[in-house]
Amino acid sequence: MTVFFTDLDNTLIYSYHHPLGQEKICVEIYQGREVSFVTEKTWELLKQVRQKTLFIPVTTRTQEQYGRIDLKIETPVYALVCNGGVLLKEGKEVEEWYQESLALIGDSRDVMENAQLLMEQDENRSFEVRNIRDLFLFTKSSAPRESAEYLRERLDTKLVGIYQNGVKVYVVPRRLNKGQAARRLLESLRRAGESAELVLAAGDSEFDIPMLESAGLAFAPESLKRTHRLSENVAVGKEEQVFSEFVLEQVIGSLNID
């Protein structure tokens, strides 16, 4: 069995801000607006990959946000949302997984409470501080780099990571990462008699690096390589190619799909 863990936003799907040309398919509608798309080529490739791998989306999106996405393929059996803290099986949350996630990050509880207070006091904050199911914190800032540094100077970064993505600022327990979630799910599958012969992963951001490092073969864009050190198992796509198409072509190549 081949398992393919993949991020969604800016890895397989793109917002309406991203230039994809005319040959694109809407995969997300929010408040009556078309907000996310895939290229037609991506969709054609994804249909092949979905049939030949255990295709597992892994995203920081909440279950509600993930539920807005319709890739127009057979629904994945598994999906990891909330940065891996929540497992969906056939679209339904697995409660045991969530409780295990909370126990896993128990050592960071005091730091996370302090982080929420600091984020609320940040003069650059431009959005409410959201506590995502007691798993991680999220807000927006008019000066996100300054806000991230403000938090790094005041929090125990051995227990939590501080991430900036555009105007968004996150505080996430170190043990709540996509790589850890991928390993947990692989172990669960192994115990059920479904061992993975090949593990593939794809992602475009700092959130995805632990997942990329946990795979046998992984894929990342050149932009991530410029800002972060990537392990030798990570193949890097060139900027002139749509990253989602590069990823899926590489997956197909690794499987020798005709």
N, C-alpha and C positions, 0 to 999 in steps of 0.2 A: 504493500500500500504506500502511495505517495501522499504526503500531507503538505498542503500549501497554505501557510499563514500569510495573510496580506492586510496591510493597512488599506483604508478606503480613500479618504480625502487627499487629493494631490498624488495618490499612487494609482488608483483605478478610476476614481471619479474626480471631476473638476467643477469648481463653481462657475457661475455665469461670467465672472470677471476674467477667466482664463480663456485666451484665444484658441479655439479649437477648429475654426472654420465652419463651413455649412454642414458637413457630414457628421452630425452628432445626434445623440439620442438623449432626451431628458430622462433622468433617473430619480429626480427628487422634486416634489412640489411642496412649497411651504407658504402658507397663507395666500394660496391662490397663484403664487408666482413660481415659474420654473427656475430653480436655483442650482441644480447640479446636473452634470452631463457626462456621458462617455462618448468617445468617438465610435463611429460605426465599426471601424476595424477592431477596436478594443472589444466591442460586444461580440463580434464574430469569433474572435480568439477566445474570449471568456467562455463561450458556450462549449468549445472544445475542452478547455481546461477543467471546467466544472464536471464534465463527464469522465475525465481521466484521473482526477485527484480528489482527495478529501479537501475541499475548498473551505477555508475557515477565515472569515473576516475578523480582524482584530482592530478595534478602534477606541479612541477616547470618548467617542459619542456616548450619550446615555441610551438606554433601551428605547426611549421615545424618539430620540433623534435618529437612531439607527433604523427604527421602524418606518421612517419616512422614505427610505431608499428602496427603490424597486429596480433591480438590475435586469429584470425581464428574463431571468433564467430560473431554473429550478431552485427553490429556496434552500440555502445551505442548511445542512443538518445541525451544525454548530456555528455559533458566533460568540466572540468575546467582546463585550462592551465595557464601558467605564474603565478603560485602560487595563482590561483583563480581570477586573474585580467581580464582574458578573458574567456568568455563562448562560447562553441561551441554547436550548436543545429543541429543534423543530419549532423555533419561535417563542418557546416558553422558558421563563427563568428557572434555573436549577437552584433551589433555595440552599441546599447543602454547600454548594460552591461559594455562594455569597457569604455564608457564615464562616466558612474556612478562610475567605479573604479577610474578613474583619479580624479573625484571630491572628492571621499572619502579620497584620500591621499593628497589632496591639501595643508594641513597644514604642510606636511613634505617636500615640494618642495625645500625650501632653504637649508635644511639639506642635501637633496639628491644631490644637486648641489655641496655643499661643500665636500660631501663624494666622489664624482667622482674625484675632484681635489686631494684629499688626497690619493685615491687609485692609481692615476696616478703617484704620487710622491713617493710611497712606494718603497724603494730600494729592497725589497724582491719580488716584483711583477714579475711573469714569463710569463704573458699572457696579452693580451690587456684588457682594461676595457670595458665591454659591458653594455650598457644601454638598458635594455630589455623593449622596447616600453614605456619608461618613467614610468615604474612600479617599477623596481628594478635594482640593479647593481650587476655585477658578474665579477670576475677575478680569476686568479690562483696565488699561491705564493709558493716560495721555502721554506718559513717558515710561514705556514698559521696561526699557533697559535699567532705568533708575529704580523702578519699583522692584525689579528682580534683584538688583544689587542690594537694595535696602533690606530685603528679606534674607539674602545670603549672609549679610553681616550680623543678623540677629537670631538666626535659627541654627539648630544643629544639623548641618548638611550631611552628617554621617547617617542620619535617620530619615531625612527628607531631601528630595530634589526640588530645585526651583527652576522652572522652565518658562521661557518667553517664546511665544509664537505670534508674530505680528504684534497686535495691540493686546493680545491675551497673555495673562500671567497665571501660572499654575504652581501649586505646592502639592507634591505627591510623595507618599511614603516610598522609601527606596525599595521596599519589598513588593510594592504594587507596580510591577512593570510588565510589559508585554512578553519579555523573554521568560520571566517566571511563570506567567500564565500559560504560555505555550508548553513549557516543560510539564506543568501540572496536568494539562490536558493530554499530552502524550503519555504520561504515566497512567492516567485514568484509562486511556484506550488500551494500553499494554495489559493492564490488569483485566480488561474485558476481552483479551485475546486478539486485539487488533493492533499489532505492532507496525510501526512505520519503518519501511525500508529506506525511504528517502524523505527528508524534511526540507522544504523550500520556504523562503520568506521574502517579503518585499515591503519596503517602507521608505518614506522620504524625509522623516524628521528625527530629531533627537529622541523623541518618545519611542521610536522604532528600533533604535540601535541594539538594545538588549535582545530583541526578537531576532534581528539579523544575525547577531553573534551566536544565537542558540541553534541556528539552522545548519544543515550540511552545505547548502548553497543558498546565497541570498542576493538580492538586487536592490540597488540604491541609485539615486540620481547624482550627477556630478556635483550639484550644489551642496549636497550633504558631505561629500568627500572633501570639499574645500574648507568646510568649517569644523569637521570632526574626523578623528582618526578611526578608520574602519578596518576590521580584521580581513585577513587574506581570503576568506570564503565569500566576500562580497564583490559581485560583479557590478561595475558602474556604467550606467547609461549615459550617452552623450546628449548634450543640451538640444541638438538639432532634431532629435527624435522625441515624439510624445512618450513620456516615461511609461505610461500604462501599456503602450504597444510594445516597448522594449521588454518590459517585465514578462508579458504573456508570451511573446516570441521566445524568450529565453526558457520559460517554463516548458513550452511545447518542445523546444529543442532538447531539453534535458530528458524528456519522456519519449523522444523519437516518435511523436505523433505524426502520422501522414496527413 
